[in-house]
Amino acid sequence: MNPGEARRAPAETPTNDVRAPLEPSQDAYGQILLAVLEGRESHEIMERDDGLVYCGDPRDYFAPFRRWPPVERQAMRFVRGRVLDVGCAAGRVSLHLQDRGHEVVAIDVSPLAVEVARRRGVRRAEVGSLETVDASSGLFDTVLIIRNNFGLVGTEGRAGSVLRRLAAITTERARIVTDSVDPERLENPAFRTYRRRGYGPVRPRAQRFRVRWQRYASPWFYYLMLTPAELARLVEGSGWSVLRVIDDGSPRFAVVLEKDRPAAPTRQGSRRP
């Protein structure tokens, strides 16, 4: 990561409640992916509201399975049945699972990302988000929220409502396969100091970002970066439980959640122990 200087963010209110497709001028992320697909120079530029700017390699979104981070490869072992791929980007995960025989519905808020995924062979890719997907798409056995997309739940208080929404569109034995980047493990101290603003103990703090590329800029959005313990706490009481944490000590770790099963009804007249 290469932090630099940028002008301070305007005082607009960011939102992660995405219900309408992005305007073309806002689809910076899709423009980045389209440039990679067409062999043009491209960089994933992230701008934070305090002036931090860093750049990533968007070719990672096209990487074959053998080049994925180890925790992502291990997490794929827990995928089963019909799959919802949230934030599908260029479709690398959807394509891998299609090859394994899964039925996959891929969604992304970026219309151009959906176009890229379709052009690469994703059979069902649609513009959508966690706020727009509903039972009309059918029920899913696995929900994938990979590449730290769980952070897009936004502020800490929204996690529970998002997880409850996913419970309504999944089968009884469903799983969520997701991941996060632990900011305490990153070399760049800027990600740790952001969490320590104000007073009191360190806690999850939603960072405020937007994606930039050339003349395109996405809306500002909230983004959570969590430690494994923080992610586990956010899940409590949501209708999901942590089944497995896949952690090799690198900044990125994966988590498999399993839907809580309803308690068996007590027979009328029976005595409780």
N, C-alpha and C positions, 0 to 999 in steps of 0.2 A: 504494500500500500504506500502511495506517495502523496502525503498530505501537502496541500498548498494553500494559497490564500484565495478567497473569493469574497464578493460583496455580501453584506449581511442580508439574511432572508427578509422579504417583506412581511408585514404584520398581518398576513391572511391566516384564516383558520384552516389547518389541514384536516383531511378526513380520510378514513379508511372504509367508509360506507359507500362502496362503489356500486351504483345501480345503473349507470348509463355508460355507453361506450365513450372512450376518450375522443376528444376532438383531434383531427390530424396534427395540429400544431403541438398537442400535448403528448403524442405517442413517441416520445424519445426512445423508450425501450424497444418498441417495435422497429423503429428506424435503425437502431443498432443491430438488431438481429438480421434484418433484411440486408444490411450492408455486408455482414459476414456471409450470408447465403449467396450473395451475388459477387463475392470475391473482392469487395471494396474494403478500404481501410476503415477500421471501426474500433472504438474504445467505449467501455461502460464507465461513464463519469457520474459519480455520486457527489452531491453537494449537501452538506449539513447546515442547519440554521445558524451555527456559530462561526461559519466561514471555512470549516474543514472541507477539503476536496480530495477525493482519492479516485484512482482509476483502476479498473479491473479488465481482464481479458475476456471479452464476450465469446471467444471461441470455445470456452468451457461449456457453454450451453449446447454445443454440438458434439461434445466428446463421446466416443464409443464407451461401452461399459467398462472395458479394461482400464480406462484412464479416469474413472470416477474415483473420488476419495474412498478409502477403504470402508469407512463407516456407512457410506451410501450403498456400496456393493453388499455389505452384510445385511443392511436393512431390507433389501429386496427379497431376502429369504422369507420375510414375514408377510409378504403380499399374497393375498388369496382372492379368488373369485372375481367379481365385477368391480372395476376400479374407477374412481374419480381422481383425475390428476389435476390438482389445483395449482394454477400458476405454471402452466405447461411450458411456457417459453418456446424454444425451438423444437420441442417434442422429443428430446432425447430419452426421457424416462418412458413416455408413452410408446415410443417405437420399440424399446427394449421389451416392454411387457407384452406388446402385440406379438412380437416374435416368440414369446413364451406361451402364447395361446390365450392371453387374457382379453376380455372385452374391456375397452378403455374409453371413457368419455373425458376428453381433455378440455379444460377451460382456462382462459386468461382474459384479463381486462383489456389487454392490448389487441386491437383488431389486426395489426400487422404481425404480431407474434402468432396469432391464430393462422393467418395466411401462410407464414413461414412453416408452421407445423404441418399444415395440410400439404404444402408443396413437397415436404420431406416424406410424406406418406402416412401421417397420422389419419386414421380412417374417420374419426369423429372428433373434430376440434371446433369449439364454439366460443364466442365472446361471452364471458360471464365471470362471476365472482362468487364468493361465499355468501354474499347478500342476495344474489339472484337465482342460484341453483335451488330447485325445489323438487317435489315428488314427481313432477311431470317427466323428469329424466329417469325415473325408476329408482330402485333402491340399490345401494352399493355395499359390497362386502369389505372393501378397503378404500380409504381416502388417503391419498398421498399429498403431503404438503412439504415438499423437499426444496432444498437450496435455501434454507433459512426462511422460507415463506411463512412459517408459523409466526415469525416476527411481524407479519403484516396484519395480525389481529389488531394491531394498533396499541392503544393504551392498555395497561394491565387490567383495568376493569372490564374490558370487552371480551377477554378470553373465554369466560364462562358462557356468555351468550352465543359466541361462535361455536363452541363445542356442543352446546345444547341443540343448536340448529343442525349440526352434523349428525347428531343422534337421531333426528327426525327423518333423515334421508338415507339411513343405513339399516342393514339387516341386524337381527338380534345378536349375531356373533361377529359383528363388524370390528375392524381395527382402523386406527389412524397411524400412519407411518410418517413421521416428521423428523425435523432436526433443527438445530440452532447452533450459533457460534457463541462460545463463552467469552465475553469481552475481557474477563480477568486473565485469559490465556494469550491474548493478542500482544504482540511486541509493541505496537504503537500505543503509547500511554493515553492518547487522545480519547480512546474509547472507554478507558477506565475513569478518567477524570470527569467525563460527562455524567457518569453515574453518581459522582460524589458531589454534585452541585447542592448547595444548601446545607442543612444541618441534619444530624441524626444518622442512623445506620445506613449502610449501602443497601439499596433496594433496586428492583427492576425500574428502569426509567426509559420511557419511550423516547427515542431520538427522532428528530424531525428532518426528513430528507426529501430530496427530489432527484430525478434522473435528468441529466443534461446530455445533449449531443447536437453539435452544430447549432442550428437555430431552433431546435426543439427543446422543450422543457416540460416534464410531467408536472401535475399538481403536487403540492407538498403533501406528505403523508407521514404518519407516525410509524415507528419501527422499533420493535423490542429485540434486544439481544440478551439472552438468558443463560445463567449457569444451569447445570442439570438440576440442582436442588430448587432453584427458582421456578423452572418449568414444572417440576413435580408439584409444587405448591399451587401453581395456577390451575392445575388440573383438578385439584381436590373439590369435591362437591359438584362437579360438572356432568356427572353421568358416565365418566370415563376413568379408568385407572391405568397406571403405568405397568405394562407387562414386562418390558425389557428396556434397559438403557445400554446403548452400544457406544462405548467410549474408549478410544485408544490413546487418550492423553493429548491429542491434537486440539486446536481450538474448536473444530467442528465435532459435534456428537449427535447421535440419532436416538430417537425415542419411539418405542412402539406402545400405543395406547390400545386398550381393549374396552369395549363397551361393558358397563356394569350390567349384570343380569338382575332382573327384578326378583325380589324375594318370593319364595314359594308361598302361596296362600295357606293360612292355617285352617285346617278343617273345623267346621262348626262343631262346637262341643268338646273339641280336643283340649287337653291341658298343655300349657307351655311348661317346659322344664324349669 
